[in-house]
């Protein structure tokens, strides 16, 4: 199962970790230089939740990110799930 939020559709992204060397100019050095780049991954903070939807009168199991959980709290479960396309109105 892929690491994807069912509501926001956010997934793992890639980036770089920088390795630097030197002293900053404002501290009296000649400046910092990047001496290496290492690939890394930014993973989504996924949670498995059972969400009660009063309009459907039942629970739904969803894999959602922590950010999407805040959206569900703010907008309501039913409206958020319709917007995400998980349930039909």
PyMOL Python script that loads the backbone (N, CA, C, O; Angstrom):
from pymol import cmd

cmd.read_pdbstr("""\
ATOM      1  N   UNK A   1       0.846  -1.176   0.000  1.00  0.00           N
ATOM      2  CA  UNK A   1       0.000   0.000   0.000  1.00  0.00           C
ATOM      3  C   UNK A   1       0.895   1.245   0.000  1.00  0.00           C
ATOM      4  O   UNK A   1       1.773   1.380   0.852  1.00  0.00           O
ATOM      5  N   UNK A   2       0.672   2.147  -0.952  1.00  0.00           N
ATOM      6  CA  UNK A   2       1.527   3.327  -1.025  1.00  0.00           C
ATOM      7  C   UNK A   2       1.301   4.278   0.139  1.00  0.00           C
ATOM      8  O   UNK A   2       0.229   4.296   0.744  1.00  0.00           O
ATOM      9  N   UNK A   3       2.310   5.056   0.440  1.00  0.00           N
ATOM     10  CA  UNK A   3       2.230   6.023   1.536  1.00  0.00           C
ATOM     11  C   UNK A   3       1.624   7.318   0.991  1.00  0.00           C
ATOM     12  O   UNK A   3       2.337   8.272   0.679  1.00  0.00           O
ATOM     13  N   UNK A   4       0.280   7.328   0.882  1.00  0.00           N
ATOM     14  CA  UNK A   4      -0.443   8.463   0.322  1.00  0.00           C
ATOM     15  C   UNK A   4      -1.642   8.776   1.211  1.00  0.00           C
ATOM     16  O   UNK A   4      -2.358   7.871   1.639  1.00  0.00           O
ATOM     17  N   UNK A   5      -1.854  10.043   1.482  1.00  0.00           N
ATOM     18  CA  UNK A   5      -3.023  10.480   2.240  1.00  0.00           C
ATOM     19  C   UNK A   5      -4.243  10.412   1.320  1.00  0.00           C
ATOM     20  O   UNK A   5      -4.195  10.884   0.184  1.00  0.00           O
ATOM     21  N   UNK A   6      -5.328   9.827   1.809  1.00  0.00           N
ATOM     22  CA  UNK A   6      -6.514   9.664   0.977  1.00  0.00           C
ATOM     23  C   UNK A   6      -7.273  10.970   0.784  1.00  0.00           C
ATOM     24  O   UNK A   6      -8.052  11.092  -0.161  1.00  0.00           O
ATOM     25  N   UNK A   7      -7.066  11.932   1.646  1.00  0.00           N
ATOM     26  CA  UNK A   7      -7.794  13.200   1.549  1.00  0.00           C
ATOM     27  C   UNK A   7      -6.994  14.250   0.780  1.00  0.00           C
ATOM     28  O   UNK A   7      -7.503  14.827  -0.180  1.00  0.00           O
ATOM     29  N   UNK A   8      -5.756  14.504   1.186  1.00  0.00           N
ATOM     30  CA  UNK A   8      -4.963  15.557   0.539  1.00  0.00           C
ATOM     31  C   UNK A   8      -4.148  15.039  -0.636  1.00  0.00           C
ATOM     32  O   UNK A   8      -3.601  15.833  -1.401  1.00  0.00           O
ATOM     33  N   UNK A   9      -4.056  13.723  -0.793  1.00  0.00           N
ATOM     34  CA  UNK A   9      -3.285  13.066  -1.871  1.00  0.00           C
ATOM     35  C   UNK A   9      -1.787  13.374  -1.780  1.00  0.00           C
ATOM     36  O   UNK A   9      -1.062  13.200  -2.760  1.00  0.00           O
ATOM     37  N   UNK A  10      -1.317  13.833  -0.608  1.00  0.00           N
ATOM     38  CA  UNK A  10       0.108  14.110  -0.459  1.00  0.00           C
ATOM     39  C   UNK A  10       0.860  12.804  -0.273  1.00  0.00           C
ATOM     40  O   UNK A  10       0.354  11.871   0.350  1.00  0.00           O
ATOM     41  N   UNK A  11       2.071  12.740  -0.814  1.00  0.00           N
ATOM     42  CA  UNK A  11       2.867  11.518  -0.757  1.00  0.00           C
ATOM     43  C   UNK A  11       4.332  11.856  -0.493  1.00  0.00           C
ATOM     44  O   UNK A  11       4.693  13.024  -0.349  1.00  0.00           O
ATOM     45  N   UNK A  12       5.168  10.827  -0.431  1.00  0.00           N
ATOM     46  CA  UNK A  12       6.579  11.008  -0.135  1.00  0.00           C
ATOM     47  C   UNK A  12       7.247  11.868  -1.202  1.00  0.00           C
ATOM     48  O   UNK A  12       7.072  11.640  -2.399  1.00  0.00           O
ATOM     49  N   UNK A  13       8.017  12.863  -0.751  1.00  0.00           N
ATOM     50  CA  UNK A  13       8.739  13.731  -1.668  1.00  0.00           C
ATOM     51  C   UNK A  13      10.228  13.538  -1.452  1.00  0.00           C
ATOM     52  O   UNK A  13      10.654  13.072  -0.396  1.00  0.00           O
ATOM     53  N   UNK A  14      11.020  13.898  -2.454  1.00  0.00           N
ATOM     54  CA  UNK A  14      12.463  13.742  -2.329  1.00  0.00           C
ATOM     55  C   UNK A  14      13.126  15.110  -2.252  1.00  0.00           C
ATOM     56  O   UNK A  14      12.574  16.121  -2.686  1.00  0.00           O
ATOM     57  N   UNK A  15      14.322  15.107  -1.687  1.00  0.00           N
ATOM     58  CA  UNK A  15      15.076  16.346  -1.550  1.00  0.00           C
ATOM     59  C   UNK A  15      16.536  16.023  -1.303  1.00  0.00           C
ATOM     60  O   UNK A  15      16.991  14.913  -1.583  1.00  0.00           O
ATOM     61  N   UNK A  16      17.262  16.986  -0.783  1.00  0.00           N
ATOM     62  CA  UNK A  16      18.690  16.816  -0.534  1.00  0.00           C
ATOM     63  C   UNK A  16      19.050  17.233   0.880  1.00  0.00           C
ATOM     64  O   UNK A  16      18.454  18.148   1.448  1.00  0.00           O
ATOM     65  N   UNK A  17      20.036  16.544   1.436  1.00  0.00           N
ATOM     66  CA  UNK A  17      20.644  16.952   2.695  1.00  0.00           C
ATOM     67  C   UNK A  17      21.984  17.593   2.319  1.00  0.00           C
ATOM     68  O   UNK A  17      22.788  16.984   1.614  1.00  0.00           O
ATOM     69  N   UNK A  18      22.221  18.818   2.788  1.00  0.00           N
ATOM     70  CA  UNK A  18      23.444  19.541   2.429  1.00  0.00           C
ATOM     71  C   UNK A  18      24.509  19.342   3.498  1.00  0.00           C
ATOM     72  O   UNK A  18      24.212  19.360   4.692  1.00  0.00           O
ATOM     73  N   UNK A  19      25.737  19.154   3.068  1.00  0.00           N
ATOM     74  CA  UNK A  19      26.877  19.120   3.967  1.00  0.00           C
ATOM     75  C   UNK A  19      27.677  20.395   3.711  1.00  0.00           C
ATOM     76  O   UNK A  19      28.082  20.659   2.579  1.00  0.00           O
ATOM     77  N   UNK A  20      27.903  21.182   4.754  1.00  0.00           N
ATOM     78  CA  UNK A  20      28.595  22.461   4.567  1.00  0.00           C
ATOM     79  C   UNK A  20      29.927  22.472   5.307  1.00  0.00           C
ATOM     80  O   UNK A  20      30.170  21.671   6.209  1.00  0.00           O
ATOM     81  N   UNK A  21      30.775  23.399   4.899  1.00  0.00           N
ATOM     82  CA  UNK A  21      32.081  23.559   5.512  1.00  0.00           C
ATOM     83  C   UNK A  21      32.440  25.035   5.466  1.00  0.00           C
ATOM     84  O   UNK A  21      32.113  25.719   4.496  1.00  0.00           O
ATOM     85  N   UNK A  22      33.093  25.528   6.478  1.00  0.00           N
ATOM     86  CA  UNK A  22      33.535  26.915   6.491  1.00  0.00           C
ATOM     87  C   UNK A  22      32.851  27.720   7.575  1.00  0.00           C
ATOM     88  O   UNK A  22      31.980  27.220   8.286  1.00  0.00           O
ATOM     89  N   UNK A  23      33.253  28.959   7.690  1.00  0.00           N
ATOM     90  CA  UNK A  23      32.734  29.869   8.707  1.00  0.00           C
ATOM     91  C   UNK A  23      31.965  30.995   8.026  1.00  0.00           C
ATOM     92  O   UNK A  23      32.397  31.520   6.999  1.00  0.00           O
ATOM     93  N   UNK A  24      30.827  31.360   8.602  1.00  0.00           N
ATOM     94  CA  UNK A  24      29.975  32.389   8.008  1.00  0.00           C
ATOM     95  C   UNK A  24      30.703  33.723   7.912  1.00  0.00           C
ATOM     96  O   UNK A  24      31.551  34.047   8.744  1.00  0.00           O
ATOM     97  N   UNK A  25      30.361  34.484   6.891  1.00  0.00           N
ATOM     98  CA  UNK A  25      31.017  35.781   6.660  1.00  0.00           C
ATOM     99  C   UNK A  25      30.785  36.735   7.820  1.00  0.00           C
ATOM    100  O   UNK A  25      31.693  37.459   8.228  1.00  0.00           O
ATOM    101  N   UNK A  26      29.547  36.735   8.358  1.00  0.00           N
ATOM    102  CA  UNK A  26      29.260  37.673   9.443  1.00  0.00           C
ATOM    103  C   UNK A  26      30.006  37.314  10.722  1.00  0.00           C
ATOM    104  O   UNK A  26      30.041  38.110  11.660  1.00  0.00           O
ATOM    105  N   UNK A  27      30.599  36.129  10.770  1.00  0.00           N
ATOM    106  CA  UNK A  27      31.422  35.737  11.922  1.00  0.00           C
ATOM    107  C   UNK A  27      32.912  35.921  11.640  1.00  0.00           C
ATOM    108  O   UNK A  27      33.756  35.560  12.459  1.00  0.00           O
ATOM    109  N   UNK A  28      33.225  36.484  10.477  1.00  0.00           N
ATOM    110  CA  UNK A  28      34.619  36.767  10.155  1.00  0.00           C
ATOM    111  C   UNK A  28      35.263  35.739   9.249  1.00  0.00           C
ATOM    112  O   UNK A  28      36.470  35.798   9.014  1.00  0.00           O
ATOM    113  N   UNK A  29      34.488  34.798   8.733  1.00  0.00           N
ATOM    114  CA  UNK A  29      35.047  33.788   7.837  1.00  0.00           C
ATOM    115  C   UNK A  29      34.939  34.209   6.383  1.00  0.00           C
ATOM    116  O   UNK A  29      34.574  35.343   6.073  1.00  0.00           O
ATOM    117  N   UNK A  30      35.263  33.273   5.492  1.00  0.00           N
ATOM    118  CA  UNK A  30      35.191  33.556   4.058  1.00  0.00           C
ATOM    119  C   UNK A  30      33.886  33.041   3.459  1.00  0.00           C
ATOM    120  O   UNK A  30      33.681  33.141   2.250  1.00  0.00           O
ATOM    121  N   UNK A  31      33.004  32.493   4.291  1.00  0.00           N
ATOM    122  CA  UNK A  31      31.706  32.012   3.812  1.00  0.00           C
ATOM    123  C   UNK A  31      31.623  30.505   3.855  1.00  0.00           C
ATOM    124  O   UNK A  31      32.640  29.815   3.785  1.00  0.00           O
ATOM    125  N   UNK A  32      30.403  29.990   3.971  1.00  0.00           N
ATOM    126  CA  UNK A  32      30.226  28.536   3.995  1.00  0.00           C
ATOM    127  C   UNK A  32      30.085  28.018   2.575  1.00  0.00           C
ATOM    128  O   UNK A  32      29.512  28.684   1.713  1.00  0.00           O
ATOM    129  N   UNK A  33      30.605  26.845   2.344  1.00  0.00           N
ATOM    130  CA  UNK A  33      30.546  26.196   1.035  1.00  0.00           C
ATOM    131  C   UNK A  33      29.826  24.854   1.194  1.00  0.00           C
ATOM    132  O   UNK A  33      29.974  24.182   2.215  1.00  0.00           O
ATOM    133  N   UNK A  34      29.051  24.471   0.184  1.00  0.00           N
ATOM    134  CA  UNK A  34      28.410  23.154   0.181  1.00  0.00           C
ATOM    135  C   UNK A  34      29.404  22.158  -0.378  1.00  0.00           C
ATOM    136  O   UNK A  34      29.891  22.308  -1.499  1.00  0.00           O
ATOM    137  N   UNK A  35      29.704  21.132   0.419  1.00  0.00           N
ATOM    138  CA  UNK A  35      30.709  20.156  -0.001  1.00  0.00           C
ATOM    139  C   UNK A  35      30.084  18.835  -0.430  1.00  0.00           C
ATOM    140  O   UNK A  35      30.780  17.981  -0.979  1.00  0.00           O
ATOM    141  N   UNK A  36      28.795  18.651  -0.194  1.00  0.00           N
ATOM    142  CA  UNK A  36      28.176  17.400  -0.615  1.00  0.00           C
ATOM    143  C   UNK A  36      26.668  17.461  -0.523  1.00  0.00           C
ATOM    144  O   UNK A  36      26.116  18.164   0.323  1.00  0.00           O
ATOM    145  N   UNK A  37      26.002  16.723  -1.395  1.00  0.00           N
ATOM    146  CA  UNK A  37      24.560  16.591  -1.375  1.00  0.00           C
ATOM    147  C   UNK A  37      24.210  15.110  -1.292  1.00  0.00           C
ATOM    148  O   UNK A  37      24.731  14.298  -2.057  1.00  0.00           O
ATOM    149  N   UNK A  38      23.327  14.766  -0.361  1.00  0.00           N
ATOM    150  CA  UNK A  38      22.880  13.387  -0.203  1.00  0.00           C
ATOM    151  C   UNK A  38      21.373  13.369  -0.398  1.00  0.00           C
ATOM    152  O   UNK A  38      20.654  14.187   0.175  1.00  0.00           O
ATOM    153  N   UNK A  39      20.902  12.437  -1.205  1.00  0.00           N
ATOM    154  CA  UNK A  39      19.458  12.337  -1.428  1.00  0.00           C
ATOM    155  C   UNK A  39      18.777  11.898  -0.140  1.00  0.00           C
ATOM    156  O   UNK A  39      19.323  11.093   0.615  1.00  0.00           O
ATOM    157  N   UNK A  40      17.574  12.433   0.113  1.00  0.00           N
ATOM    158  CA  UNK A  40      16.781  12.031   1.271  1.00  0.00           C
ATOM    159  C   UNK A  40      15.311  12.092   0.899  1.00  0.00           C
ATOM    160  O   UNK A  40      14.948  12.594  -0.166  1.00  0.00           O
ATOM    161  N   UNK A  41      14.450  11.568   1.801  1.00  0.00           N
ATOM    162  CA  UNK A  41      13.020  11.562   1.530  1.00  0.00           C
ATOM    163  C   UNK A  41      12.264  12.236   2.663  1.00  0.00           C
ATOM    164  O   UNK A  41      12.597  12.071   3.836  1.00  0.00           O
ATOM    165  N   UNK A  42      11.237  13.000   2.293  1.00  0.00           N
ATOM    166  CA  UNK A  42      10.338  13.615   3.249  1.00  0.00           C
ATOM    167  C   UNK A  42       9.059  12.799   3.238  1.00  0.00           C
ATOM    168  O   UNK A  42       8.311  12.831   2.262  1.00  0.00           O
ATOM    169  N   UNK A  43       8.799  12.063   4.321  1.00  0.00           N
ATOM    170  CA  UNK A  43       7.640  11.183   4.355  1.00  0.00           C
ATOM    171  C   UNK A  43       6.440  11.881   4.986  1.00  0.00           C
ATOM    172  O   UNK A  43       6.587  12.760   5.835  1.00  0.00           O
ATOM    173  N   UNK A  44       5.252  11.471   4.555  1.00  0.00           N
ATOM    174  CA  UNK A  44       4.000  12.036   5.058  1.00  0.00           C
ATOM    175  C   UNK A  44       3.707  11.440   6.431  1.00  0.00           C
ATOM    176  O   UNK A  44       3.948  10.256   6.668  1.00  0.00           O
ATOM    177  N   UNK A  45       3.187  12.267   7.328  1.00  0.00           N
ATOM    178  CA  UNK A  45       2.819  11.818   8.678  1.00  0.00           C
ATOM    179  C   UNK A  45       1.441  11.163   8.612  1.00  0.00           C
ATOM    180  O   UNK A  45       0.430  11.800   8.910  1.00  0.00           O
ATOM    181  N   UNK A  46       1.403   9.870   8.214  1.00  0.00           N
ATOM    182  CA  UNK A  46       0.136   9.173   8.005  1.00  0.00           C
ATOM    183  C   UNK A  46      -0.378   8.526   9.281  1.00  0.00           C
ATOM    184  O   UNK A  46       0.389   7.993  10.082  1.00  0.00           O
ATOM    185  N   UNK A  47      -1.693   8.584   9.450  1.00  0.00           N
ATOM    186  CA  UNK A  47      -2.368   7.961  10.582  1.00  0.00           C
ATOM    187  C   UNK A  47      -3.515   7.112  10.037  1.00  0.00           C
ATOM    188  O   UNK A  47      -4.129   7.463   9.029  1.00  0.00           O
ATOM    189  N   UNK A  48      -3.797   6.003  10.700  1.00  0.00           N
ATOM    190  CA  UNK A  48      -4.983   5.219  10.369  1.00  0.00           C
ATOM    191  C   UNK A  48      -6.067   5.592  11.376  1.00  0.00           C
ATOM    192  O   UNK A  48      -5.864   5.468  12.583  1.00  0.00           O
ATOM    193  N   UNK A  49      -7.219   6.050  10.882  1.00  0.00           N
ATOM    194  CA  UNK A  49      -8.273   6.537  11.764  1.00  0.00           C
ATOM    195  C   UNK A  49      -9.621   5.953  11.385  1.00  0.00           C
ATOM    196  O   UNK A  49      -9.909   5.715  10.212  1.00  0.00           O
ATOM    197  N   UNK A  50     -10.444   5.727  12.407  1.00  0.00           N
ATOM    198  CA  UNK A  50     -11.852   5.407  12.210  1.00  0.00           C
ATOM    199  C   UNK A  50     -12.613   6.700  12.471  1.00  0.00           C
ATOM    200  O   UNK A  50     -12.612   7.215  13.589  1.00  0.00           O
ATOM    201  N   UNK A  51     -13.254   7.212  11.447  1.00  0.00           N
ATOM    202  CA  UNK A  51     -13.954   8.492  11.574  1.00  0.00           C
ATOM    203  C   UNK A  51     -15.455   8.239  11.524  1.00  0.00           C
ATOM    204  O   UNK A  51     -15.950   7.574  10.614  1.00  0.00           O
ATOM    205  N   UNK A  52     -16.171   8.771  12.504  1.00  0.00           N
ATOM    206  CA  UNK A  52     -17.618   8.661  12.545  1.00  0.00           C
ATOM    207  C   UNK A  52     -18.220   9.717  11.627  1.00  0.00           C
ATOM    208  O   UNK A  52     -17.924  10.905  11.753  1.00  0.00           O
ATOM    209  N   UNK A  53     -19.072   9.270  10.697  1.00  0.00           N
ATOM    210  CA  UNK A  53     -19.763  10.176   9.791  1.00  0.00           C
ATOM    211  C   UNK A  53     -21.248  10.134  10.145  1.00  0.00           C
ATOM    212  O   UNK A  53     -21.934   9.176   9.788  1.00  0.00           O
ATOM    213  N   UNK A  54     -21.761  11.159  10.845  1.00  0.00           N
ATOM    214  CA  UNK A  54     -23.156  11.131  11.298  1.00  0.00           C
ATOM    215  C   UNK A  54     -24.169  11.070  10.160  1.00  0.00           C
ATOM    216  O   UNK A  54     -25.226  10.456  10.306  1.00  0.00           O
ATOM    217  N   UNK A  55     -23.855  11.705   9.017  1.00  0.00           N
ATOM    218  CA  UNK A  55     -24.785  11.716   7.885  1.00  0.00           C
ATOM    219  C   UNK A  55     -24.993  10.314   7.306  1.00  0.00           C
ATOM    220  O   UNK A  55     -26.077   9.991   6.820  1.00  0.00           O
ATOM    221  N   UNK A  56     -23.940   9.484   7.362  1.00  0.00           N
ATOM    222  CA  UNK A  56     -24.043   8.105   6.870  1.00  0.00           C
ATOM    223  C   UNK A  56     -24.385   7.132   7.989  1.00  0.00           C
ATOM    224  O   UNK A  56     -24.728   5.977   7.736  1.00  0.00           O
ATOM    225  N   UNK A  57     -24.291   7.602   9.217  1.00  0.00           N
ATOM    226  CA  UNK A  57     -24.570   6.806  10.421  1.00  0.00           C
ATOM    227  C   UNK A  57     -23.647   5.582  10.518  1.00  0.00           C
ATOM    228  O   UNK A  57     -24.091   4.487  10.865  1.00  0.00           O
ATOM    229  N   UNK A  58     -22.370   5.780  10.211  1.00  0.00           N
ATOM    230  CA  UNK A  58     -21.393   4.691  10.306  1.00  0.00           C
ATOM    231  C   UNK A  58     -19.970   5.242  10.392  1.00  0.00           C
ATOM    232  O   UNK A  58     -19.724   6.426  10.164  1.00  0.00           O
ATOM    233  N   UNK A  59     -19.033   4.332  10.733  1.00  0.00           N
ATOM    234  CA  UNK A  59     -17.613   4.666  10.784  1.00  0.00           C
ATOM    235  C   UNK A  59     -16.980   4.389   9.429  1.00  0.00           C
ATOM    236  O   UNK A  59     -17.433   3.510   8.696  1.00  0.00           O
ATOM    237  N   UNK A  60     -15.925   5.141   9.093  1.00  0.00           N
ATOM    238  CA  UNK A  60     -15.109   4.873   7.915  1.00  0.00           C
ATOM    239  C   UNK A  60     -13.653   4.786   8.344  1.00  0.00           C
ATOM    240  O   UNK A  60     -13.184   5.616   9.123  1.00  0.00           O
ATOM    241  N   UNK A  61     -12.929   3.782   7.838  1.00  0.00           N
ATOM    242  CA  UNK A  61     -11.495   3.662   8.116  1.00  0.00           C
ATOM    243  C   UNK A  61     -10.735   4.367   7.003  1.00  0.00           C
ATOM    244  O   UNK A  61     -10.929   4.071   5.824  1.00  0.00           O
ATOM    245  N   UNK A  62      -9.868   5.303   7.385  1.00  0.00           N
ATOM    246  CA  UNK A  62      -9.128   6.092   6.395  1.00  0.00           C
ATOM    247  C   UNK A  62      -7.668   6.208   6.809  1.00  0.00           C
ATOM    248  O   UNK A  62      -7.350   6.259   7.997  1.00  0.00           O
ATOM    249  N   UNK A  63      -6.780   6.248   5.809  1.00  0.00           N
ATOM    250  CA  UNK A  63      -5.377   6.598   6.050  1.00  0.00           C
ATOM    251  C   UNK A  63      -5.224   8.060   5.672  1.00  0.00           C
ATOM    252  O   UNK A  63      -5.329   8.422   4.500  1.00  0.00           O
ATOM    253  N   UNK A  64      -4.975   8.898   6.670  1.00  0.00           N
ATOM    254  CA  UNK A  64      -4.875  10.317   6.392  1.00  0.00           C
ATOM    255  C   UNK A  64      -3.697  10.927   7.134  1.00  0.00           C
ATOM    256  O   UNK A  64      -3.230  10.393   8.141  1.00  0.00           O
ATOM    257  N   UNK A  65      -3.227  12.053   6.618  1.00  0.00           N
ATOM    258  CA  UNK A  65      -2.107  12.754   7.240  1.00  0.00           C
ATOM    259  C   UNK A  65      -2.610  13.560   8.422  1.00  0.00           C
ATOM    260  O   UNK A  65      -3.812  13.775   8.571  1.00  0.00           O
ATOM    261  N   UNK A  66      -1.693  14.002   9.255  1.00  0.00           N
ATOM    262  CA  UNK A  66      -2.051  14.815  10.415  1.00  0.00           C
ATOM    263  C   UNK A  66      -2.683  16.121   9.965  1.00  0.00           C
ATOM    264  O   UNK A  66      -3.587  16.628  10.630  1.00  0.00           O
ATOM    265  N   UNK A  67      -2.236  16.665   8.869  1.00  0.00           N
ATOM    266  CA  UNK A  67      -2.816  17.896   8.334  1.00  0.00           C
ATOM    267  C   UNK A  67      -4.254  17.665   7.886  1.00  0.00           C
ATOM    268  O   UNK A  67      -5.117  18.513   8.115  1.00  0.00           O
ATOM    269  N   UNK A  68      -4.521  16.525   7.251  1.00  0.00           N
ATOM    270  CA  UNK A  68      -5.877  16.200   6.803  1.00  0.00           C
ATOM    271  C   UNK A  68      -6.801  15.974   7.994  1.00  0.00           C
ATOM    272  O   UNK A  68      -7.996  16.261   7.919  1.00  0.00           O
ATOM    273  N   UNK A  69      -6.257  15.465   9.083  1.00  0.00           N
ATOM    274  CA  UNK A  69      -7.057  15.259  10.286  1.00  0.00           C
ATOM    275  C   UNK A  69      -7.539  16.597  10.841  1.00  0.00           C
ATOM    276  O   UNK A  69      -8.660  16.699  11.339  1.00  0.00           O
ATOM    277  N   UNK A  70      -6.689  17.625  10.756  1.00  0.00           N
ATOM    278  CA  UNK A  70      -7.100  18.964  11.171  1.00  0.00           C
ATOM    279  C   UNK A  70      -8.191  19.506  10.247  1.00  0.00           C
ATOM    280  O   UNK A  70      -9.099  20.206  10.697  1.00  0.00           O
ATOM    281  N   UNK A  71      -8.100  19.183   8.962  1.00  0.00           N
ATOM    282  CA  UNK A  71      -9.110  19.612   8.003  1.00  0.00           C
ATOM    283  C   UNK A  71     -10.451  18.965   8.318  1.00  0.00           C
ATOM    284  O   UNK A  71     -11.490  19.621   8.254  1.00  0.00           O
ATOM    285  N   UNK A  72     -10.431  17.673   8.661  1.00  0.00           N
ATOM    286  CA  UNK A  72     -11.661  16.958   9.016  1.00  0.00           C
ATOM    287  C   UNK A  72     -12.285  17.593  10.252  1.00  0.00           C
ATOM    288  O   UNK A  72     -13.504  17.748  10.321  1.00  0.00           O
ATOM    289  N   UNK A  73     -11.464  17.960  11.220  1.00  0.00           N
ATOM    290  CA  UNK A  73     -11.962  18.591  12.439  1.00  0.00           C
ATOM    291  C   UNK A  73     -12.593  19.947  12.139  1.00  0.00           C
ATOM    292  O   UNK A  73     -13.618  20.305  12.720  1.00  0.00           O
ATOM    293  N   UNK A  74     -11.979  20.695  11.232  1.00  0.00           N
ATOM    294  CA  UNK A  74     -12.443  22.048  10.934  1.00  0.00           C
ATOM    295  C   UNK A  74     -13.688  22.044  10.037  1.00  0.00           C
ATOM    296  O   UNK A  74     -14.671  22.718  10.346  1.00  0.00           O
ATOM    297  N   UNK A  75     -13.654  21.286   8.925  1.00  0.00           N
ATOM    298  CA  UNK A  75     -14.739  21.315   7.951  1.00  0.00           C
ATOM    299  C   UNK A  75     -15.827  20.288   8.212  1.00  0.00           C
ATOM    300  O   UNK A  75     -16.944  20.429   7.715  1.00  0.00           O
ATOM    301  N   UNK A  76     -15.513  19.257   8.988  1.00  0.00           N
ATOM    302  CA  UNK A  76     -16.470  18.180   9.207  1.00  0.00           C
ATOM    303  C   UNK A  76     -16.126  16.988   8.329  1.00  0.00           C
ATOM    304  O   UNK A  76     -15.589  17.147   7.233  1.00  0.00           O
ATOM    305  N   UNK A  77     -16.438  15.789   8.818  1.00  0.00           N
ATOM    306  CA  UNK A  77     -16.061  14.565   8.124  1.00  0.00           C
ATOM    307  C   UNK A  77     -16.781  14.430   6.783  1.00  0.00           C
ATOM    308  O   UNK A  77     -16.145  14.141   5.770  1.00  0.00           O
ATOM    309  N   UNK A  78     -18.077  14.632   6.765  1.00  0.00           N
ATOM    310  CA  UNK A  78     -18.872  14.402   5.562  1.00  0.00           C
ATOM    311  C   UNK A  78     -18.426  15.310   4.418  1.00  0.00           C
ATOM    312  O   UNK A  78     -18.193  14.838   3.305  1.00  0.00           O
ATOM    313  N   UNK A  79     -18.306  16.609   4.689  1.00  0.00           N
ATOM    314  CA  UNK A  79     -17.913  17.576   3.657  1.00  0.00           C
ATOM    315  C   UNK A  79     -16.503  17.269   3.122  1.00  0.00           C
ATOM    316  O   UNK A  79     -16.276  17.337   1.914  1.00  0.00           O
ATOM    317  N   UNK A  80     -15.563  16.934   4.009  1.00  0.00           N
ATOM    318  CA  UNK A  80     -14.185  16.660   3.606  1.00  0.00           C
ATOM    319  C   UNK A  80     -14.107  15.404   2.744  1.00  0.00           C
ATOM    320  O   UNK A  80     -13.398  15.387   1.738  1.00  0.00           O
ATOM    321  N   UNK A  81     -14.831  14.353   3.130  1.00  0.00           N
ATOM    322  CA  UNK A  81     -14.808  13.095   2.379  1.00  0.00           C
ATOM    323  C   UNK A  81     -15.450  13.252   1.006  1.00  0.00           C
ATOM    324  O   UNK A  81     -15.012  12.611   0.051  1.00  0.00           O
ATOM    325  N   UNK A  82     -16.468  14.081   0.888  1.00  0.00           N
ATOM    326  CA  UNK A  82     -17.068  14.351  -0.426  1.00  0.00           C
ATOM    327  C   UNK A  82     -16.086  15.106  -1.309  1.00  0.00           C
ATOM    328  O   UNK A  82     -15.913  14.766  -2.480  1.00  0.00           O
ATOM    329  N   UNK A  83     -15.434  16.141  -0.749  1.00  0.00           N
ATOM    330  CA  UNK A  83     -14.467  16.922  -1.506  1.00  0.00           C
ATOM    331  C   UNK A  83     -13.295  16.068  -1.991  1.00  0.00           C
ATOM    332  O   UNK A  83     -12.759  16.303  -3.074  1.00  0.00           O
ATOM    333  N   UNK A  84     -12.897  15.076  -1.187  1.00  0.00           N
ATOM    334  CA  UNK A  84     -11.777  14.202  -1.545  1.00  0.00           C
ATOM    335  C   UNK A  84     -12.197  13.112  -2.532  1.00  0.00           C
ATOM    336  O   UNK A  84     -11.346  12.457  -3.132  1.00  0.00           O
ATOM    337  N   UNK A  85     -13.512  12.917  -2.701  1.00  0.00           N
ATOM    338  CA  UNK A  85     -13.989  11.902  -3.632  1.00  0.00           C
ATOM    339  C   UNK A  85     -14.040  10.512  -3.042  1.00  0.00           C
ATOM    340  O   UNK A  85     -14.139   9.534  -3.783  1.00  0.00           O
ATOM    341  N   UNK A  86     -13.976  10.397  -1.710  1.00  0.00           N
ATOM    342  CA  UNK A  86     -14.006   9.095  -1.070  1.00  0.00           C
ATOM    343  C   UNK A  86     -15.435   8.552  -1.008  1.00  0.00           C
ATOM    344  O   UNK A  86     -15.656   7.352  -1.168  1.00  0.00           O
ATOM    345  N   UNK A  87     -16.403   9.442  -0.776  1.00  0.00           N
ATOM    346  CA  UNK A  87     -17.804   9.034  -0.780  1.00  0.00           C
ATOM    347  C   UNK A  87     -18.574   9.890  -1.779  1.00  0.00           C
ATOM    348  O   UNK A  87     -18.164  11.005  -2.100  1.00  0.00           O
ATOM    349  N   UNK A  88     -19.673   9.369  -2.257  1.00  0.00           N
ATOM    350  CA  UNK A  88     -20.531  10.108  -3.187  1.00  0.00           C
ATOM    351  C   UNK A  88     -21.626  10.823  -2.403  1.00  0.00           C
ATOM    352  O   UNK A  88     -22.136  10.277  -1.424  1.00  0.00           O
ATOM    353  N   UNK A  89     -22.000  12.046  -2.820  1.00  0.00           N
ATOM    354  CA  UNK A  89     -23.047  12.776  -2.087  1.00  0.00           C
ATOM    355  C   UNK A  89     -24.431  12.161  -2.253  1.00  0.00           C
ATOM    356  O   UNK A  89     -25.403  12.669  -1.695  1.00  0.00           O
TER     357      UNK A  89
END
""", "prot")
cmd.dss("prot")
cmd.show_as("cartoon", "prot")
cmd.util.cbc("prot")
cmd.orient("prot")
